[in-house]
Amino acid sequence: MILPVVAYGHPVLKRVAEEIDNNYPELQKLIDDMFETMYHSEGVGLAAPQINKSIRLFVIDASPFVENYPEAKDFKKVFINPEIIEYSEECWTFREGCLSLPDMNEDVVRPSKITINYLDENFIEHEEEYDGICARVIQHEYDHLEGKVYVDRVAPMRKMLLKNKLRGISEGNVDVDYKMIFPNKRRR
């Protein structure tokens, strides 16, 4: 089932998400629905807060990046209760977008390598190191679990210049091909 994506300005996107356990109701269905929603929206990642669930879960399929980033091949994963335990000092800039901030892309500086501890969909624990585009996508989705969106990482002056555009998104002044929930949509 395709789920609506919450837009910038929704309070769930500012909350630190809660951990879950393997008794979370209908978890496999939720994961399947998140992948379906992500593919329908042409995203490469989707975090549970983006579908109005404040839980520590995100899904990724970075295969759309494979042409420029071979490491993205077959990089399809589920991350439950993740914790990034190490960041590299070396950083790189990449133009990011987000399903909760449609029609926007901004340059974001992030560490180029991370180590993450997480549970997969079978609640098997993993500790893995990622770099390049895979580390980038993980960090973007992880931010959602920490109550952040990528524009929180742009320079303050740049964010100020984006203020009207961000307000427009929260009010529903965007044209998207997927269902969205707008926190401040004005009645017309």
Accessible surface in RSA format (square Angstrom, percent):
REM  Atomic radii and reference values for relative SASA: ProtOr
REM  Chains: A
REM  Algorithm: Lee & Richards
REM  Probe-radius: 1.40
REM  Slices: 20
REM RES _ NUM      All-atoms   Total-Side   Main-Chain    Non-polar    All polar
REM                ABS   REL    ABS   REL    ABS   REL    ABS   REL    ABS   REL
RES MET A   1   122.12  63.2  97.75  64.7  24.37  58.0  68.69  58.4  53.43  70.8
RES ILE A   2    44.47  25.3  39.20  29.2   5.27  12.7  39.20  28.2   5.27  14.3
RES LEU A   3    26.21  14.6  25.47  18.2   0.73   1.8  25.47  17.9   0.73   2.0
RES PRO A   4    46.63  34.0  46.00  41.9   0.63   2.3  46.00  38.0   0.63   3.9
RES VAL A   5     0.17   0.1   0.17   0.2   0.00   0.0   0.17   0.1   0.00   0.0
RES VAL A   6     0.00   0.0   0.00   0.0   0.00   0.0   0.00   0.0   0.00   0.0
RES ALA A   7     0.00   0.0   0.00   0.0   0.00   0.0   0.00   0.0   0.00   0.0
RES TYR A   8    35.96  16.8  35.96  20.5   0.00   0.0  17.69  13.3  18.28  22.5
RES GLY A   9    40.07  49.4   0.00   N/A  40.07  49.4  19.03  52.2  21.04  47.1
RES HIS A  10    26.09  14.3  25.68  17.9   0.41   1.0  11.97  12.3  14.12  16.4
RES PRO A  11    80.76  58.9  72.76  66.3   8.01  29.1  78.40  64.7   2.36  14.7
RES VAL A  12     1.15   0.8   1.08   1.0   0.07   0.2   1.08   0.9   0.07   0.2
RES LEU A  13     4.03   2.2   3.59   2.6   0.44   1.1   3.59   2.5   0.44   1.2
RES LYS A  14   120.01  58.5  98.46  60.4  21.55  51.3  81.23  73.1  38.78  41.3
RES ARG A  15   120.25  50.5 116.45  59.4   3.80   9.1  54.02  73.8  66.23  40.1
RES VAL A  16    91.42  60.2  78.09  70.7  13.33  32.1  78.09  67.9  13.33  36.2
RES ALA A  17     5.62   5.2   0.00   0.0   5.62  12.8   0.00   0.0   5.62  14.9
RES GLU A  18   118.86  68.2 116.62  88.2   2.24   5.3  42.75  82.7  76.11  62.1
RES GLU A  19   124.58  71.5 101.03  76.4  23.55  56.1  29.20  56.5  95.38  77.9
RES ILE A  20    17.36   9.9   4.87   3.6  12.48  30.1  12.27   8.8   5.08  13.8
RES ASP A  21    83.32  58.4  78.26  77.9   5.05  12.0  34.43  81.0  48.89  48.8
RES ASN A  22   104.22  71.9  79.38  76.7  24.84  59.8  13.62  32.8  90.60  87.6
RES ASN A  23   122.13  84.2  97.99  94.7  24.14  58.1  30.57  73.6  91.56  88.5
RES TYR A  24    56.11  26.2  45.69  26.0  10.43  27.1  32.83  24.7  23.28  28.7
RES PRO A  25    99.84  72.8  84.71  77.2  15.13  55.0  94.13  77.7   5.71  35.5
RES GLU A  26   127.38  73.1 106.36  80.5  21.01  50.0  54.88 106.2  72.49  59.2
RES LEU A  27    17.59   9.8  14.16  10.1   3.44   8.6  14.16   9.9   3.44   9.2
RES GLN A  28    95.77  53.6  90.90  66.4   4.87  11.6  61.38 130.7  34.39  26.1
RES LYS A  29    96.15  46.9  90.17  55.3   5.98  14.2  81.86  73.7  14.29  15.2
RES LEU A  30    13.36   7.4  10.86   7.8   2.50   6.3  12.90   9.1   0.46   1.3
RES ILE A  31     3.26   1.9   3.26   2.4   0.00   0.0   3.26   2.3   0.00   0.0
RES ASP A  32    76.50  53.6  69.73  69.4   6.77  16.0  26.97  63.5  49.52  49.4
RES ASP A  33    10.04   7.0  10.04  10.0   0.00   0.0   0.00   0.0  10.04  10.0
RES MET A  34     0.00   0.0   0.00   0.0   0.00   0.0   0.00   0.0   0.00   0.0
RES PHE A  35    21.05  10.5  21.05  13.0   0.00   0.0  21.05  12.8   0.00   0.0
RES GLU A  36    76.77  44.1  71.14  53.8   5.63  13.4  31.53  61.0  45.24  36.9
RES THR A  37     0.44   0.3   0.44   0.4   0.00   0.0   0.44   0.6   0.00   0.0
RES MET A  38     0.06   0.0   0.06   0.0   0.00   0.0   0.06   0.0   0.00   0.0
RES TYR A  39    98.89  46.2  84.32  48.0  14.57  37.9  83.40  62.7  15.49  19.1
RES HIS A  40    85.24  46.6  62.23  43.3  23.01  58.9  48.37  49.9  36.87  42.9
RES SER A  41     9.41   8.0   0.06   0.1   9.36  21.6   1.53   3.2   7.89  11.1
RES GLU A  42   160.38  92.1 126.90  96.0  33.47  79.7  47.70  92.3 112.67  92.0
RES GLY A  43    12.24  15.1   0.00   N/A  12.24  15.1   7.89  21.6   4.35   9.7
RES VAL A  44    32.74  21.5  30.35  27.5   2.38   5.7  30.35  26.4   2.38   6.5
RES GLY A  45     5.38   6.6   0.00   N/A   5.38   6.6   0.00   0.0   5.38  12.1
RES LEU A  46     0.00   0.0   0.00   0.0   0.00   0.0   0.00   0.0   0.00   0.0
RES ALA A  47     0.00   0.0   0.00   0.0   0.00   0.0   0.00   0.0   0.00   0.0
RES ALA A  48     0.00   0.0   0.00   0.0   0.00   0.0   0.00   0.0   0.00   0.0
RES PRO A  49     0.03   0.0   0.03   0.0   0.00   0.0   0.03   0.0   0.00   0.0
RES GLN A  50     2.28   1.3   2.28   1.7   0.00   0.0   0.00   0.0   2.28   1.7
RES ILE A  51    12.91   7.3   0.46   0.3  12.45  30.0   0.50   0.4  12.41  33.7
RES ASN A  52    71.63  49.4  53.48  51.7  18.15  43.7   6.35  15.3  65.28  63.1
RES LYS A  53    81.04  39.5  75.99  46.6   5.05  12.0  30.93  27.8  50.11  53.4
RES SER A  54    23.36  19.7  13.38  17.9   9.97  23.0  13.09  27.9  10.27  14.4
RES ILE A  55    15.44   8.8  15.44  11.5   0.00   0.0  15.44  11.1   0.00   0.0
RES ARG A  56    20.51   8.6  20.51  10.5   0.00   0.0   7.82  10.7  12.69   7.7
RES LEU A  57     0.00   0.0   0.00   0.0   0.00   0.0   0.00   0.0   0.00   0.0
RES PHE A  58     0.00   0.0   0.00   0.0   0.00   0.0   0.00   0.0   0.00   0.0
RES VAL A  59     0.00   0.0   0.00   0.0   0.00   0.0   0.00   0.0   0.00   0.0
RES ILE A  60     0.00   0.0   0.00   0.0   0.00   0.0   0.00   0.0   0.00   0.0
RES ASP A  61    16.20  11.3  15.64  15.6   0.56   1.3   0.44   1.0  15.76  15.7
RES ALA A  62     0.00   0.0   0.00   0.0   0.00   0.0   0.00   0.0   0.00   0.0
RES SER A  63    45.62  38.6  41.15  54.9   4.47  10.3  25.09  53.4  20.54  28.8
RES PRO A  64    93.95  68.5  55.46  50.6  38.49 139.9  68.44  56.5  25.51 158.6
RES PHE A  65    51.71  25.9  48.55  30.1   3.16   8.2  51.71  31.4   0.00   0.0
RES VAL A  66    60.01  39.5  54.34  49.2   5.67  13.7  54.34  47.2   5.67  15.4
RES GLU A  67   163.01  93.6 130.07  98.4  32.94  78.4  53.94 104.3 109.07  89.1
RES ASN A  68   117.40  81.0  92.10  89.0  25.30  60.9  16.81  40.5 100.59  97.2
RES TYR A  69    56.66  26.5  56.41  32.1   0.25   0.6  32.72  24.6  23.93  29.5
RES PRO A  70   100.07  72.9  92.08  83.9   7.99  29.0  93.09  76.9   6.98  43.4
RES GLU A  71    78.57  45.1  54.44  41.2  24.13  57.5  46.16  89.3  32.41  26.5
RES ALA A  72     0.00   0.0   0.00   0.0   0.00   0.0   0.00   0.0   0.00   0.0
RES LYS A  73   137.42  67.0 122.85  75.4  14.57  34.7  87.17  78.5  50.25  53.5
RES ASP A  74   118.51  83.0  87.20  86.8  31.31  74.0  38.44  90.5  80.07  79.9
RES PHE A  75    14.05   7.0  11.43   7.1   2.62   6.8  14.05   8.5   0.00   0.0
RES LYS A  76   110.44  53.9  89.83  55.1  20.61  49.1  45.11  40.6  65.33  69.6
RES LYS A  77    59.28  28.9  53.12  32.6   6.16  14.7  29.60  26.6  29.68  31.6
RES VAL A  78     8.71   5.7   6.20   5.6   2.51   6.0   6.20   5.4   2.51   6.8
RES PHE A  79     0.00   0.0   0.00   0.0   0.00   0.0   0.00   0.0   0.00   0.0
RES ILE A  80     0.00   0.0   0.00   0.0   0.00   0.0   0.00   0.0   0.00   0.0
RES ASN A  81    23.20  16.0  12.64  12.2  10.57  25.4   5.55  13.4  17.66  17.1
RES PRO A  82     2.30   1.7   0.00   0.0   2.30   8.4   0.00   0.0   2.30  14.3
RES GLU A  83    98.92  56.8  98.92  74.8   0.00   0.0  24.31  47.0  74.61  60.9
RES ILE A  84    14.68   8.4   0.50   0.4  14.18  34.2   0.50   0.4  14.18  38.5
RES ILE A  85    81.32  46.3  45.21  33.7  36.11  87.0  52.01  37.4  29.32  79.6
RES GLU A  86   111.56  64.0 106.99  80.9   4.57  10.9  30.18  58.4  81.38  66.4
RES TYR A  87   103.32  48.2  83.40  47.5  19.92  51.8  65.83  49.5  37.49  46.2
RES SER A  88    32.07  27.1  15.03  20.1  17.04  39.3  25.24  53.7   6.83   9.6
RES GLU A  89   177.06 101.7 147.48 111.6  29.58  70.4  66.17 128.0 110.90  90.5
RES GLU A  90   126.41  72.6 113.67  86.0  12.74  30.3  45.57  88.1  80.84  66.0
RES CYS A  91    63.50  48.0  37.96  42.3  25.54  60.0  12.57  31.8  50.93  54.9
RES TRP A  92    60.63  24.3  53.27  25.8   7.36  17.3  60.21  32.1   0.42   0.7
RES THR A  93    73.11  52.0  50.95  51.6  22.17  52.8  33.09  44.4  40.03  60.5
RES PHE A  94    39.78  19.9  34.70  21.5   5.08  13.2  39.78  24.1   0.00   0.0
RES ARG A  95   132.37  55.6 118.82  60.6  13.55  32.3  54.42  74.4  77.95  47.2
RES GLU A  96     8.23   4.7   5.35   4.0   2.88   6.9   8.23  15.9   0.00   0.0
RES GLY A  97    31.61  39.0   0.00   N/A  31.61  39.0  12.71  34.9  18.91  42.3
RES CYS A  98    16.71  12.6   0.35   0.4  16.35  38.4   7.29  18.5   9.41  10.1
RES LEU A  99    19.87  11.1  17.51  12.5   2.35   5.9  17.66  12.4   2.21   5.9
RES SER A 100     0.00   0.0   0.00   0.0   0.00   0.0   0.00   0.0   0.00   0.0
RES LEU A 101     0.44   0.2   0.00   0.0   0.44   1.1   0.00   0.0   0.44   1.2
RES PRO A 102     9.11   6.6   3.53   3.2   5.58  20.3   9.01   7.4   0.10   0.6
RES ASP A 103    92.94  65.1  62.35  62.1  30.59  72.3  35.27  83.0  57.67  57.5
RES MET A 104     8.58   4.4   1.12   0.7   7.46  17.8   4.60   3.9   3.99   5.3
RES ASN A 105    74.72  51.5  67.17  64.9   7.55  18.2   9.26  22.3  65.46  63.3
RES GLU A 106    12.21   7.0  12.21   9.2   0.00   0.0   0.00   0.0  12.21  10.0
RES ASP A 107    78.91  55.3  66.30  66.0  12.61  29.8  17.62  41.5  61.29  61.1
RES VAL A 108     0.74   0.5   0.00   0.0   0.74   1.8   0.74   0.6   0.00   0.0
RES VAL A 109    88.49  58.2  75.51  68.4  12.98  31.3  75.51  65.6  12.98  35.2
RES ARG A 110     4.19   1.8   3.12   1.6   1.06   2.5   1.60   2.2   2.59   1.6
RES PRO A 111    28.95  21.1  28.87  26.3   0.07   0.3  28.87  23.8   0.07   0.5
RES SER A 112    17.71  15.0  17.71  23.6   0.00   0.0  12.69  27.0   5.02   7.0
RES LYS A 113    85.79  41.9  85.55  52.5   0.25   0.6  35.35  31.8  50.45  53.7
RES ILE A 114     1.76   1.0   0.00   0.0   1.76   4.2   1.76   1.3   0.00   0.0
RES THR A 115    18.53  13.2  18.40  18.7   0.13   0.3  12.17  16.3   6.37   9.6
RES ILE A 116     0.00   0.0   0.00   0.0   0.00   0.0   0.00   0.0   0.00   0.0
RES ASN A 117    36.39  25.1  36.29  35.1   0.10   0.2   5.86  14.1  30.52  29.5
RES TYR A 118     3.67   1.7   2.43   1.4   1.24   3.2   2.32   1.7   1.35   1.7
RES LEU A 119    38.23  21.3  38.23  27.4   0.00   0.0  38.23  26.9   0.00   0.0
RES ASP A 120    22.05  15.4  22.05  21.9   0.00   0.0   9.91  23.3  12.15  12.1
RES GLU A 121    69.65  40.0  56.51  42.8  13.13  31.3   9.87  19.1  59.78  48.8
RES ASN A 122   106.44  73.4  81.32  78.6  25.12  60.5  20.31  48.9  86.13  83.3
RES PHE A 123    46.27  23.1  25.98  16.1  20.29  52.8  25.98  15.7  20.29  58.1
RES ILE A 124    98.72  56.2  94.88  70.7   3.84   9.2  98.72  71.1   0.00   0.0
RES GLU A 125   112.20  64.4  89.70  67.9  22.50  53.6  27.77  53.7  84.43  68.9
RES HIS A 126    51.72  28.3  45.57  31.7   6.15  15.7  38.37  39.5  13.36  15.5
RES GLU A 127   112.79  64.8  81.18  61.4  31.61  75.3  21.63  41.8  91.15  74.4
RES GLU A 128    47.53  27.3  41.54  31.4   5.99  14.3  29.82  57.7  17.71  14.5
RES GLU A 129   107.92  62.0  81.83  61.9  26.09  62.1  21.92  42.4  86.00  70.2
RES TYR A 130    31.56  14.7  26.83  15.3   4.72  12.3  29.49  22.2   2.07   2.5
RES ASP A 131    75.35  52.8  72.50  72.2   2.85   6.7  11.96  28.2  63.39  63.2
RES GLY A 132    20.56  25.4   0.00   N/A  20.56  25.4  18.89  51.8   1.67   3.7
RES ILE A 133     0.05   0.0   0.05   0.0   0.00   0.0   0.05   0.0   0.00   0.0
RES CYS A 134     6.15   4.7   6.15   6.9   0.00   0.0   1.54   3.9   4.62   5.0
RES ALA A 135     0.00   0.0   0.00   0.0   0.00   0.0   0.00   0.0   0.00   0.0
RES ARG A 136     3.73   1.6   3.72   1.9   0.02   0.0   3.71   5.1   0.02   0.0
RES VAL A 137     7.20   4.7   5.91   5.4   1.29   3.1   7.20   6.3   0.00   0.0
RES ILE A 138     0.00   0.0   0.00   0.0   0.00   0.0   0.00   0.0   0.00   0.0
RES GLN A 139     5.40   3.0   5.15   3.8   0.25   0.6   2.87   6.1   2.53   1.9
RES HIS A 140    16.75   9.2  15.37  10.7   1.38   3.5   9.47   9.8   7.28   8.5
RES GLU A 141     6.93   4.0   6.93   5.2   0.00   0.0   0.00   0.0   6.93   5.7
RES TYR A 142    21.74  10.2  21.74  12.4   0.00   0.0   8.74   6.6  13.01  16.0
RES ASP A 143     6.01   4.2   6.01   6.0   0.00   0.0   0.62   1.5   5.39   5.4
RES HIS A 144     0.95   0.5   0.95   0.7   0.00   0.0   0.20   0.2   0.75   0.9
RES LEU A 145     0.00   0.0   0.00   0.0   0.00   0.0   0.00   0.0   0.00   0.0
RES GLU A 146    54.19  31.1  43.77  33.1  10.42  24.8   8.55  16.5  45.64  37.3
RES GLY A 147     7.69   9.5   0.00   N/A   7.69   9.5   0.51   1.4   7.18  16.1
RES LYS A 148    85.94  41.9  85.66  52.6   0.28   0.7  46.09  41.5  39.85  42.4
RES VAL A 149     3.21   2.1   2.23   2.0   0.98   2.4   3.16   2.7   0.05   0.1
RES TYR A 150     1.57   0.7   0.02   0.0   1.55   4.0   0.02   0.0   1.55   1.9
RES VAL A 151     0.00   0.0   0.00   0.0   0.00   0.0   0.00   0.0   0.00   0.0
RES ASP A 152    44.97  31.5  16.06  16.0  28.91  68.4  14.52  34.2  30.46  30.4
RES ARG A 153   105.77  44.4  75.63  38.6  30.14  71.8  15.20  20.8  90.57  54.9
RES VAL A 154    15.72  10.3   3.19   2.9  12.52  30.2   7.01   6.1   8.71  23.6
RES ALA A 155    61.76  56.8  48.19  74.4  13.57  30.9  54.80  77.2   6.96  18.4
RES PRO A 156   117.34  85.5 106.12  96.7  11.22  40.8 112.40  92.8   4.94  30.7
RES MET A 157   125.57  65.0 120.62  79.8   4.96  11.8 116.77  99.3   8.80  11.7
RES ARG A 158    96.94  40.7  95.05  48.5   1.89   4.5  36.35  49.7  60.59  36.7
RES LYS A 159    60.48  29.5  59.02  36.2   1.46   3.5  36.66  33.0  23.82  25.4
RES MET A 160   123.22  63.8 108.31  71.7  14.90  35.5  75.01  63.8  48.21  63.9
RES LEU A 161   119.49  66.5  89.55  64.1  29.93  75.2  93.14  65.4  26.34  70.9
RES LEU A 162    10.67   5.9  10.10   7.2   0.56   1.4  10.67   7.5   0.00   0.0
RES LYS A 163   126.76  61.8 123.90  76.0   2.86   6.8  68.56  61.7  58.20  62.0
RES ASN A 164   105.94  73.1  96.78  93.5   9.16  22.1  29.81  71.7  76.14  73.6
RES LYS A 165    98.88  48.2  87.59  53.7  11.29  26.9  56.63  51.0  42.25  45.0
RES LEU A 166     8.42   4.7   8.42   6.0   0.00   0.0   8.42   5.9   0.00   0.0
RES ARG A 167   109.07  45.8 103.50  52.8   5.57  13.3  40.53  55.4  68.54  41.5
RES GLY A 168    13.34  16.5   0.00   N/A  13.34  16.5  12.89  35.4   0.45   1.0
RES ILE A 169     2.01   1.1   1.51   1.1   0.50   1.2   1.51   1.1   0.50   1.4
RES SER A 170     6.42   5.4   6.42   8.6   0.00   0.0   2.53   5.4   3.88   5.4
RES GLU A 171    19.84  11.4  19.56  14.8   0.28   0.7   1.40   2.7  18.44  15.1
RES GLY A 172    12.79  15.8   0.00   N/A  12.79  15.8   0.09   0.3  12.70  28.4
RES ASN A 173    81.08  55.9  49.80  48.1  31.27  75.3  31.18  75.0  49.90  48.2
RES VAL A 174    32.61  21.5   6.57   5.9  26.04  62.8  13.44  11.7  19.17  52.0
RES ASP A 175   130.19  91.2 111.80 111.3  18.40  43.5  38.75  91.2  91.44  91.2
RES VAL A 176    37.99  25.0  12.72  11.5  25.27  60.9  17.34  15.1  20.66  56.0
RES ASP A 177   134.94  94.5 111.78 111.3  23.17  54.8  41.82  98.4  93.12  92.9
RES TYR A 178    31.82  14.9  19.65  11.2  12.17  31.7  21.93  16.5   9.89  12.2
RES LYS A 179   117.22  57.2 108.85  66.8   8.36  19.9  78.69  70.8  38.52  41.0
RES MET A 180    26.03  13.5   0.37   0.2  25.66  61.1   0.37   0.3  25.66  34.0
RES ILE A 181    62.32  35.5  58.68  43.7   3.64   8.8  62.32  44.9   0.00   0.0
RES PHE A 182    37.63  18.8  19.12  11.8  18.51  48.2  19.12  11.6  18.51  53.0
RES PRO A 183    42.79  31.2   7.06   6.4  35.74 129.9  14.97  12.4  27.82 172.9
RES ASN A 184    80.57  55.6  68.27  66.0  12.30  29.6  23.22  55.9  57.36  55.4
RES LYS A 185   118.29  57.7  97.88  60.1  20.41  48.6  55.62  50.1  62.67  66.8
RES ARG A 186   150.60  63.2 141.70  72.2   8.89  21.2  51.81  70.8  98.78  59.9
RES ARG A 187   227.81  95.7 193.99  98.9  33.82  80.5  83.43 114.0 144.38  87.5
RES ARG A 188   226.66  95.2 144.02  73.4  82.64 196.8 107.27 146.6 119.39  72.4
END  Absolute sums over single chains surface
CHAIN  1 A     9765.1       7950.6       1814.5       4845.4       4919.7
END  Absolute sums over all chains
TOTAL          9765.1       7950.6       1814.5       4845.4       4919.7
